[in-house]
Amino acid sequence: MFNIGKLENIIAAYKESFPTHWEDEKYKWEAIKHFQDHWDINASDFVEMFMAATAKTYN
C-alpha cells in the first residue's frame, strides 16, 4: 500500500535541501521546461520537432 506520510516526508526533505543542490540540478528542470515548451505531437515534421524538444537533454 502507498504510504502518503513517507512521500510527504521525502518531498519536504527534497524542498529543504533544494537550494543547496540547485546548481547541480537546474539542468534537469531546464531540460523538462524546454521539452514541454517545444513538444507538439501534431507537428508537421515530427523528427524536427522531436530533435528541438530534446535538444537540452545533455548531462
PQR file with spaces between the fields and no chain letter, atoms N, CA, C, O and H, PARSE charges and radii, in Angstrom:
ATOM       1  N    MET     1       0.833   -1.179    0.000 -0.4000 1.5000
ATOM       2  CA   MET     1       0.000    0.000    0.000 -0.0000 2.0000
ATOM       3  C    MET     1       0.885    1.252    0.000  0.5500 1.7000
ATOM       4  O    MET     1       1.982    1.244    0.558 -0.5500 1.4000
ATOM       5  N    PHE     2       0.414    2.288   -0.608 -0.4000 1.5000
ATOM       6  CA   PHE     2       1.144    3.543   -0.733 -0.0000 2.0000
ATOM       7  C    PHE     2       1.078    4.319    0.578  0.5500 1.7000
ATOM       8  O    PHE     2      -0.004    4.526    1.128 -0.5500 1.4000
ATOM       9  H    PHE     2      -0.478    2.294   -1.062  0.4000 1.0000
ATOM      10  N    ASN     3       2.237    4.747    1.077 -0.4000 1.5000
ATOM      11  CA   ASN     3       2.297    5.481    2.338 -0.0000 2.0000
ATOM      12  C    ASN     3       2.464    6.967    2.049  0.5500 1.7000
ATOM      13  O    ASN     3       3.568    7.420    1.746 -0.5500 1.4000
ATOM      14  H    ASN     3       3.116    4.579    0.631  0.4000 1.0000
ATOM      15  N    ILE     4       1.384    7.721    2.139 -0.4000 1.5000
ATOM      16  CA   ILE     4       1.399    9.150    1.831 -0.0000 2.0000
ATOM      17  C    ILE     4       2.291    9.917    2.812  0.5500 1.7000
ATOM      18  O    ILE     4       2.906   10.914    2.434 -0.5500 1.4000
ATOM      19  H    ILE     4       0.487    7.352    2.384  0.4000 1.0000
ATOM      20  N    GLY     5       2.365    9.469    4.043 -0.4000 1.5000
ATOM      21  CA   GLY     5       3.216   10.120    5.043 -0.0000 2.0000
ATOM      22  C    GLY     5       4.685   10.072    4.660  0.5500 1.7000
ATOM      23  O    GLY     5       5.399   11.065    4.794 -0.5500 1.4000
ATOM      24  H    GLY     5       1.865    8.659    4.349  0.4000 1.0000
ATOM      25  N    LYS     6       5.138    8.913    4.181 -0.4000 1.5000
ATOM      26  CA   LYS     6       6.530    8.783    3.747 -0.0000 2.0000
ATOM      27  C    LYS     6       6.811    9.682    2.554  0.5500 1.7000
ATOM      28  O    LYS     6       7.863   10.318    2.487 -0.5500 1.4000
ATOM      29  H    LYS     6       4.558    8.106    4.072  0.4000 1.0000
ATOM      30  N    LEU     7       5.879    9.738    1.616 -0.4000 1.5000
ATOM      31  CA   LEU     7       6.050   10.603    0.451 -0.0000 2.0000
ATOM      32  C    LEU     7       6.132   12.065    0.877  0.5500 1.7000
ATOM      33  O    LEU     7       6.980   12.810    0.385 -0.5500 1.4000
ATOM      34  H    LEU     7       5.024    9.222    1.670  0.4000 1.0000
ATOM      35  N    GLU     8       5.264   12.473    1.778 -0.4000 1.5000
ATOM      36  CA   GLU     8       5.291   13.855    2.264 -0.0000 2.0000
ATOM      37  C    GLU     8       6.622   14.179    2.928  0.5500 1.7000
ATOM      38  O    GLU     8       7.140   15.282    2.756 -0.5500 1.4000
ATOM      39  H    GLU     8       4.575   11.869    2.178  0.4000 1.0000
ATOM      40  N    ASN     9       7.184   13.238    3.684 -0.4000 1.5000
ATOM      41  CA   ASN     9       8.486   13.437    4.322 -0.0000 2.0000
ATOM      42  C    ASN     9       9.595   13.574    3.284  0.5500 1.7000
ATOM      43  O    ASN     9      10.480   14.419    3.421 -0.5500 1.4000
ATOM      44  H    ASN     9       6.763   12.342    3.824  0.4000 1.0000
ATOM      45  N    ILE    10       9.544   12.752    2.261 -0.4000 1.5000
ATOM      46  CA   ILE    10      10.554   12.812    1.200 -0.0000 2.0000
ATOM      47  C    ILE    10      10.466   14.137    0.458  0.5500 1.7000
ATOM      48  O    ILE    10      11.488   14.764    0.182 -0.5500 1.4000
ATOM      49  H    ILE    10       8.826   12.065    2.150  0.4000 1.0000
ATOM      50  N    ILE    11       9.264   14.561    0.138 -0.4000 1.5000
ATOM      51  CA   ILE    11       9.077   15.836   -0.563 -0.0000 2.0000
ATOM      52  C    ILE    11       9.559   16.991    0.300  0.5500 1.7000
ATOM      53  O    ILE    11      10.217   17.902   -0.205 -0.5500 1.4000
ATOM      54  H    ILE    11       8.433   14.052    0.362  0.4000 1.0000
ATOM      55  N    ALA    12       9.248   16.972    1.582 -0.4000 1.5000
ATOM      56  CA   ALA    12       9.689   18.033    2.494 -0.0000 2.0000
ATOM      57  C    ALA    12      11.214   18.089    2.561  0.5500 1.7000
ATOM      58  O    ALA    12      11.795   19.174    2.538 -0.5500 1.4000
ATOM      59  H    ALA    12       8.713   16.233    1.991  0.4000 1.0000
ATOM      60  N    ALA    13      11.861   16.931    2.645 -0.4000 1.5000
ATOM      61  CA   ALA    13      13.325   16.891    2.693 -0.0000 2.0000
ATOM      62  C    ALA    13      13.925   17.395    1.384  0.5500 1.7000
ATOM      63  O    ALA    13      14.929   18.106    1.395 -0.5500 1.4000
ATOM      64  H    ALA    13      11.389   16.050    2.664  0.4000 1.0000
ATOM      65  N    TYR    14      13.322   17.035    0.270 -0.4000 1.5000
ATOM      66  CA   TYR    14      13.791   17.496   -1.041 -0.0000 2.0000
ATOM      67  C    TYR    14      13.698   19.014   -1.125  0.5500 1.7000
ATOM      68  O    TYR    14      14.643   19.677   -1.552 -0.5500 1.4000
ATOM      69  H    TYR    14      12.505   16.458    0.261  0.4000 1.0000
ATOM      70  N    LYS    15      12.563   19.559   -0.719 -0.4000 1.5000
ATOM      71  CA   LYS    15      12.375   21.013   -0.756 -0.0000 2.0000
ATOM      72  C    LYS    15      13.371   21.724    0.156  0.5500 1.7000
ATOM      73  O    LYS    15      13.882   22.790   -0.186 -0.5500 1.4000
ATOM      74  H    LYS    15      11.795   19.020   -0.373  0.4000 1.0000
ATOM      75  N    GLU    16      13.641   21.139    1.301 -0.4000 1.5000
ATOM      76  CA   GLU    16      14.566   21.745    2.253 -0.0000 2.0000
ATOM      77  C    GLU    16      15.993   21.784    1.702  0.5500 1.7000
ATOM      78  O    GLU    16      16.707   22.766    1.901 -0.5500 1.4000
ATOM      79  H    GLU    16      13.226   20.272    1.579  0.4000 1.0000
ATOM      80  N    SER    17      16.403   20.733    1.022 -0.4000 1.5000
ATOM      81  CA   SER    17      17.777   20.672    0.516 -0.0000 2.0000
ATOM      82  C    SER    17      17.918   21.253   -0.888  0.5500 1.7000
ATOM      83  O    SER    17      19.033   21.384   -1.393 -0.5500 1.4000
ATOM      84  H    SER    17      15.823   19.935    0.860  0.4000 1.0000
ATOM      85  N    PHE    18      16.822   21.597   -1.510 -0.4000 1.5000
ATOM      86  CA   PHE    18      16.841   22.069   -2.897 -0.0000 2.0000
ATOM      87  C    PHE    18      17.790   23.246   -3.133  0.5500 1.7000
ATOM      88  O    PHE    18      18.565   23.205   -4.089 -0.5500 1.4000
ATOM      89  H    PHE    18      15.916   21.491   -1.100  0.4000 1.0000
ATOM      90  N    PRO    19      17.761   24.299   -2.297 -0.5600 1.5000
ATOM      91  CA   PRO    19      18.648   25.441   -2.562  0.2800 2.0000
ATOM      92  C    PRO    19      20.134   25.075   -2.602  0.5500 1.7000
ATOM      93  O    PRO    19      20.897   25.680   -3.355 -0.5500 1.4000
ATOM      94  N    THR    20      20.545   24.106   -1.811 -0.4000 1.5000
ATOM      95  CA   THR    20      21.961   23.742   -1.789 -0.0000 2.0000
ATOM      96  C    THR    20      22.358   22.891   -2.992  0.5500 1.7000
ATOM      97  O    THR    20      23.542   22.768   -3.303 -0.5500 1.4000
ATOM      98  H    THR    20      19.925   23.614   -1.200  0.4000 1.0000
ATOM      99  N    HIS    21      21.380   22.308   -3.662 -0.4000 1.5000
ATOM     100  CA   HIS    21      21.663   21.445   -4.809 -0.0000 2.0000
ATOM     101  C    HIS    21      21.244   22.057   -6.139  0.5500 1.7000
ATOM     102  O    HIS    21      21.395   21.426   -7.185 -0.5500 1.4000
ATOM     103  H    HIS    21      20.417   22.407   -3.408  0.4000 1.0000
ATOM     104  N    TRP    22      20.719   23.280   -6.111 -0.4000 1.5000
ATOM     105  CA   TRP    22      20.170   23.890   -7.323 -0.0000 2.0000
ATOM     106  C    TRP    22      21.182   23.928   -8.463  0.5500 1.7000
ATOM     107  O    TRP    22      20.836   23.573   -9.590 -0.5500 1.4000
ATOM     108  H    TRP    22      20.596   23.793   -5.262  0.4000 1.0000
ATOM     109  N    GLU    23      22.398   24.339   -8.210 -0.4000 1.5000
ATOM     110  CA   GLU    23      23.397   24.448   -9.283 -0.0000 2.0000
ATOM     111  C    GLU    23      23.647   23.108   -9.966  0.5500 1.7000
ATOM     112  O    GLU    23      23.890   23.062  -11.172 -0.5500 1.4000
ATOM     113  H    GLU    23      22.679   24.627   -7.294  0.4000 1.0000
ATOM     114  N    ASP    24      23.589   22.032   -9.215 -0.4000 1.5000
ATOM     115  CA   ASP    24      23.809   20.697   -9.785 -0.0000 2.0000
ATOM     116  C    ASP    24      22.555   20.104  -10.424  0.5500 1.7000
ATOM     117  O    ASP    24      22.651   19.179  -11.230 -0.5500 1.4000
ATOM     118  H    ASP    24      23.391   22.069   -8.235  0.4000 1.0000
ATOM     119  N    GLU    25      21.397   20.620  -10.076 -0.4000 1.5000
ATOM     120  CA   GLU    25      20.137   20.036  -10.515 -0.0000 2.0000
ATOM     121  C    GLU    25      19.367   20.869  -11.535  0.5500 1.7000
ATOM     122  O    GLU    25      18.457   20.350  -12.182 -0.5500 1.4000
ATOM     123  H    GLU    25      21.319   21.371   -9.421  0.4000 1.0000
ATOM     124  N    LYS    26      19.707   22.139  -11.694 -0.4000 1.5000
ATOM     125  CA   LYS    26      18.862   23.014  -12.510 -0.0000 2.0000
ATOM     126  C    LYS    26      18.792   22.585  -13.971  0.5500 1.7000
ATOM     127  O    LYS    26      17.790   22.847  -14.636 -0.5500 1.4000
ATOM     128  H    LYS    26      20.446   22.560  -11.168  0.4000 1.0000
ATOM     129  N    TYR    27      19.836   21.929  -14.487 -0.4000 1.5000
ATOM     130  CA   TYR    27      19.800   21.495  -15.883 -0.0000 2.0000
ATOM     131  C    TYR    27      18.633   20.540  -16.137  0.5500 1.7000
ATOM     132  O    TYR    27      18.065   20.532  -17.229 -0.5500 1.4000
ATOM     133  H    TYR    27      20.650   21.716  -13.947  0.4000 1.0000
ATOM     134  N    LYS    28      18.278   19.741  -15.139 -0.4000 1.5000
ATOM     135  CA   LYS    28      17.154   18.813  -15.293 -0.0000 2.0000
ATOM     136  C    LYS    28      15.841   19.573  -15.448  0.5500 1.7000
ATOM     137  O    LYS    28      15.025   19.260  -16.314 -0.5500 1.4000
ATOM     138  H    LYS    28      18.739   19.748  -14.252  0.4000 1.0000
ATOM     139  N    TRP    29      15.652   20.574  -14.596 -0.4000 1.5000
ATOM     140  CA   TRP    29      14.428   21.376  -14.634 -0.0000 2.0000
ATOM     141  C    TRP    29      14.359   22.181  -15.923  0.5500 1.7000
ATOM     142  O    TRP    29      13.287   22.331  -16.511 -0.5500 1.4000
ATOM     143  H    TRP    29      16.315   20.828  -13.891  0.4000 1.0000
ATOM     144  N    GLU    30      15.511   22.702  -16.365 -0.4000 1.5000
ATOM     145  CA   GLU    30      15.544   23.463  -17.616 -0.0000 2.0000
ATOM     146  C    GLU    30      15.248   22.559  -18.808  0.5500 1.7000
ATOM     147  O    GLU    30      14.555   22.968  -19.740 -0.5500 1.4000
ATOM     148  H    GLU    30      16.381   22.580  -15.888  0.4000 1.0000
ATOM     149  N    ALA    31      15.767   21.336  -18.785 -0.4000 1.5000
ATOM     150  CA   ALA    31      15.516   20.390  -19.874 -0.0000 2.0000
ATOM     151  C    ALA    31      14.038   20.012  -19.941  0.5500 1.7000
ATOM     152  O    ALA    31      13.467   19.913  -21.028 -0.5500 1.4000
ATOM     153  H    ALA    31      16.330   21.004  -18.028  0.4000 1.0000
ATOM     154  N    ILE    32      13.429   19.803  -18.794 -0.4000 1.5000
ATOM     155  CA   ILE    32      12.000   19.471  -18.762 -0.0000 2.0000
ATOM     156  C    ILE    32      11.172   20.623  -19.307  0.5500 1.7000
ATOM     157  O    ILE    32      10.264   20.417  -20.113 -0.5500 1.4000
ATOM     158  H    ILE    32      13.892   19.884  -17.912  0.4000 1.0000
ATOM     159  N    LYS    33      11.487   21.838  -18.865 -0.4000 1.5000
ATOM     160  CA   LYS    33      10.747   23.015  -19.327 -0.0000 2.0000
ATOM     161  C    LYS    33      10.923   23.192  -20.833  0.5500 1.7000
ATOM     162  O    LYS    33       9.955   23.476  -21.539 -0.5500 1.4000
ATOM     163  H    LYS    33      12.224   22.005  -18.211  0.4000 1.0000
ATOM     164  N    HIS    34      12.141   23.028  -21.324 -0.4000 1.5000
ATOM     165  CA   HIS    34      12.404   23.156  -22.757 -0.0000 2.0000
ATOM     166  C    HIS    34      11.593   22.120  -23.539  0.5500 1.7000
ATOM     167  O    HIS    34      10.981   22.442  -24.558 -0.5500 1.4000
ATOM     168  H    HIS    34      12.926   22.798  -20.750  0.4000 1.0000
ATOM     169  N    PHE    35      11.592   20.891  -23.061 -0.4000 1.5000
ATOM     170  CA   PHE    35      10.827   19.823  -23.701 -0.0000 2.0000
ATOM     171  C    PHE    35       9.342   20.178  -23.756  0.5500 1.7000
ATOM     172  O    PHE    35       8.708   20.064  -24.805 -0.5500 1.4000
ATOM     173  H    PHE    35      12.088   20.629  -22.234  0.4000 1.0000
ATOM     174  N    GLN    36       8.796   20.607  -22.622 -0.4000 1.5000
ATOM     175  CA   GLN    36       7.371   20.947  -22.568 -0.0000 2.0000
ATOM     176  C    GLN    36       7.027   22.100  -23.507  0.5500 1.7000
ATOM     177  O    GLN    36       5.967   22.101  -24.131 -0.5500 1.4000
ATOM     178  H    GLN    36       9.311   20.700  -21.770  0.4000 1.0000
ATOM     179  N    ASP    37       7.919   23.074  -23.605 -0.4000 1.5000
ATOM     180  CA   ASP    37       7.669   24.236  -24.464 -0.0000 2.0000
ATOM     181  C    ASP    37       7.750   23.904  -25.949  0.5500 1.7000
ATOM     182  O    ASP    37       7.143   24.592  -26.770 -0.5500 1.4000
ATOM     183  H    ASP    37       8.781   23.074  -23.098  0.4000 1.0000
ATOM     184  N    HIS    38       8.494   22.856  -26.304 -0.4000 1.5000
ATOM     185  CA   HIS    38       8.730   22.549  -27.715 -0.0000 2.0000
ATOM     186  C    HIS    38       8.021   21.294  -28.219  0.5500 1.7000
ATOM     187  O    HIS    38       8.059   21.009  -29.416 -0.5500 1.4000
ATOM     188  H    HIS    38       8.987   22.297  -25.638  0.4000 1.0000
ATOM     189  N    TRP    39       7.385   20.549  -27.340 -0.4000 1.5000
ATOM     190  CA   TRP    39       6.715   19.317  -27.756 -0.0000 2.0000
ATOM     191  C    TRP    39       5.397   19.640  -28.449  0.5500 1.7000
ATOM     192  O    TRP    39       4.575   20.392  -27.925 -0.5500 1.4000
ATOM     193  H    TRP    39       7.355   20.780  -26.368  0.4000 1.0000
ATOM     194  N    ASP    40       5.209   19.066  -29.627 -0.4000 1.5000
ATOM     195  CA   ASP    40       3.959   19.235  -30.384 -0.0000 2.0000
ATOM     196  C    ASP    40       3.682   17.938  -31.125  0.5500 1.7000
ATOM     197  O    ASP    40       4.236   17.697  -32.198 -0.5500 1.4000
ATOM     198  H    ASP    40       5.877   18.455  -30.053  0.4000 1.0000
ATOM     199  N    ILE    41       2.842   17.122  -30.563 -0.4000 1.5000
ATOM     200  CA   ILE    41       2.551   15.807  -31.132 -0.0000 2.0000
ATOM     201  C    ILE    41       1.975   15.917  -32.535  0.5500 1.7000
ATOM     202  O    ILE    41       2.037   14.960  -33.307 -0.5500 1.4000
ATOM     203  H    ILE    41       2.392   17.317  -29.692  0.4000 1.0000
ATOM     204  N    ASN    42       1.413   17.080  -32.875 -0.4000 1.5000
ATOM     205  CA   ASN    42       0.812   17.282  -34.193 -0.0000 2.0000
ATOM     206  C    ASN    42       1.729   18.015  -35.164  0.5500 1.7000
ATOM     207  O    ASN    42       1.272   18.489  -36.204 -0.5500 1.4000
ATOM     208  H    ASN    42       1.362   17.857  -32.248  0.4000 1.0000
ATOM     209  N    ALA    43       2.998   18.112  -34.845 -0.4000 1.5000
ATOM     210  CA   ALA    43       3.941   18.826  -35.709 -0.0000 2.0000
ATOM     211  C    ALA    43       3.985   18.185  -37.094  0.5500 1.7000
ATOM     212  O    ALA    43       3.923   16.963  -37.228 -0.5500 1.4000
ATOM     213  H    ALA    43       3.369   17.726  -34.000  0.4000 1.0000
ATOM     214  N    SER    44       4.091   19.023  -38.116 -0.4000 1.5000
ATOM     215  CA   SER    44       4.138   18.502  -39.484 -0.0000 2.0000
ATOM     216  C    SER    44       5.428   17.726  -39.738  0.5500 1.7000
ATOM     217  O    SER    44       5.440   16.783  -40.530 -0.5500 1.4000
ATOM     218  H    SER    44       4.141   20.016  -38.007  0.4000 1.0000
ATOM     219  N    ASP    45       6.513   18.117  -39.071 -0.4000 1.5000
ATOM     220  CA   ASP    45       7.780   17.392  -39.180 -0.0000 2.0000
ATOM     221  C    ASP    45       8.121   16.866  -37.784  0.5500 1.7000
ATOM     222  O    ASP    45       8.770   17.547  -36.991 -0.5500 1.4000
ATOM     223  H    ASP    45       6.504   18.882  -38.428  0.4000 1.0000
ATOM     224  N    PHE    46       7.677   15.659  -37.506 -0.4000 1.5000
ATOM     225  CA   PHE    46       7.829   15.101  -36.164 -0.0000 2.0000
ATOM     226  C    PHE    46       9.292   14.989  -35.757  0.5500 1.7000
ATOM     227  O    PHE    46       9.642   15.309  -34.621 -0.5500 1.4000
ATOM     228  H    PHE    46       7.149   15.105  -38.150  0.4000 1.0000
ATOM     229  N    VAL    47      10.139   14.547  -36.654 -0.4000 1.5000
ATOM     230  CA   VAL    47      11.556   14.369  -36.325 -0.0000 2.0000
ATOM     231  C    VAL    47      12.183   15.704  -35.943  0.5500 1.7000
ATOM     232  O    VAL    47      12.910   15.786  -34.953 -0.5500 1.4000
ATOM     233  H    VAL    47       9.855   14.287  -37.577  0.4000 1.0000
ATOM     234  N    GLU    48      11.912   16.734  -36.706 -0.4000 1.5000
ATOM     235  CA   GLU    48      12.459   18.060  -36.398 -0.0000 2.0000
ATOM     236  C    GLU    48      11.958   18.544  -35.035  0.5500 1.7000
ATOM     237  O    GLU    48      12.734   19.058  -34.229 -0.5500 1.4000
ATOM     238  H    GLU    48      11.321   16.668  -37.510  0.4000 1.0000
ATOM     239  N    MET    49      10.663   18.378  -34.785 -0.4000 1.5000
ATOM     240  CA   MET    49      10.092   18.781  -33.504 -0.0000 2.0000
ATOM     241  C    MET    49      10.728   17.988  -32.370  0.5500 1.7000
ATOM     242  O    MET    49      11.079   18.556  -31.335 -0.5500 1.4000
ATOM     243  H    MET    49      10.032   17.961  -35.440  0.4000 1.0000
ATOM     244  N    PHE    50      10.877   16.684  -32.556 -0.4000 1.5000
ATOM     245  CA   PHE    50      11.469   15.834  -31.528 -0.0000 2.0000
ATOM     246  C    PHE    50      12.898   16.262  -31.219  0.5500 1.7000
ATOM     247  O    PHE    50      13.288   16.341  -30.055 -0.5500 1.4000
ATOM     248  H    PHE    50      10.591   16.223  -33.396  0.4000 1.0000
ATOM     249  N    MET    51      13.672   16.535  -32.256 -0.4000 1.5000
ATOM     250  CA   MET    51      15.059   16.964  -32.061 -0.0000 2.0000
ATOM     251  C    MET    51      15.114   18.293  -31.313  0.5500 1.7000
ATOM     252  O    MET    51      15.961   18.478  -30.438 -0.5500 1.4000
ATOM     253  H    MET    51      13.355   16.470  -33.202  0.4000 1.0000
ATOM     254  N    ALA    52      14.227   19.209  -31.648 -0.4000 1.5000
ATOM     255  CA   ALA    52      14.185   20.502  -30.960 -0.0000 2.0000
ATOM     256  C    ALA    52      13.745   20.322  -29.506  0.5500 1.7000
ATOM     257  O    ALA    52      14.315   20.936  -28.603 -0.5500 1.4000
ATOM     258  H    ALA    52      13.540   19.059  -32.358  0.4000 1.0000
ATOM     259  N    ALA    53      12.742   19.491  -29.282 -0.4000 1.5000
ATOM     260  CA   ALA    53      12.206   19.296  -27.932 -0.0000 2.0000
ATOM     261  C    ALA    53      13.208   18.624  -27.004  0.5500 1.7000
ATOM     262  O    ALA    53      13.202   18.875  -25.798 -0.5500 1.4000
ATOM     263  H    ALA    53      12.280   18.993  -30.015  0.4000 1.0000
ATOM     264  N    THR    54      14.067   17.776  -27.553 -0.4000 1.5000
ATOM     265  CA   THR    54      15.030   17.048  -26.725 -0.0000 2.0000
ATOM     266  C    THR    54      16.437   17.624  -26.808  0.5500 1.7000
ATOM     267  O    THR    54      17.398   16.975  -26.393 -0.5500 1.4000
ATOM     268  H    THR    54      14.072   17.573  -28.532  0.4000 1.0000
ATOM     269  N    ALA    55      16.566   18.817  -27.332 -0.4000 1.5000
ATOM     270  CA   ALA    55      17.883   19.428  -27.538 -0.0000 2.0000
ATOM     271  C    ALA    55      18.637   19.704  -26.239  0.5500 1.7000
ATOM     272  O    ALA    55      19.865   19.792  -26.257 -0.5500 1.4000
ATOM     273  H    ALA    55      15.786   19.344  -27.669  0.4000 1.0000
ATOM     274  N    LYS    56      17.948   19.841  -25.132 -0.4000 1.5000
ATOM     275  CA   LYS    56      18.619   20.165  -23.869 -0.0000 2.0000
ATOM     276  C    LYS    56      18.737   18.955  -22.944  0.5500 1.7000
ATOM     277  O    LYS    56      18.764   19.116  -21.724 -0.5500 1.4000
ATOM     278  H    LYS    56      16.951   19.770  -25.118  0.4000 1.0000
ATOM     279  N    THR    57      18.805   17.778  -23.491 -0.4000 1.5000
ATOM     280  CA   THR    57      18.861   16.580  -22.653 -0.0000 2.0000
ATOM     281  C    THR    57      20.280   16.107  -22.378  0.5500 1.7000
ATOM     282  O    THR    57      20.487   14.964  -21.971 -0.5500 1.4000
ATOM     283  H    THR    57      18.783   17.647  -24.482  0.4000 1.0000
ATOM     284  N    TYR    58      21.249   16.972  -22.596 -0.4000 1.5000
ATOM     285  CA   TYR    58      22.632   16.617  -22.285 -0.0000 2.0000
ATOM     286  C    TYR    58      22.820   16.608  -20.773  0.5500 1.7000
ATOM     287  O    TYR    58      22.016   17.180  -20.037 -0.5500 1.4000
ATOM     288  H    TYR    58      21.081   17.900  -22.927  0.4000 1.0000
ATOM     289  N    ASN    59      23.879   15.959  -20.317 -0.4000 1.5000
ATOM     290  CA   ASN    59      24.178   15.917  -18.886 -0.0000 2.0000
ATOM     291  C    ASN    59      25.636   16.223  -18.690  0.5500 1.7000
ATOM     292  O    ASN    59      26.116   16.244  -17.557 -0.5500 1.4000
ATOM     293  H    ASN    59      24.532   15.494  -20.915  0.4000 1.0000
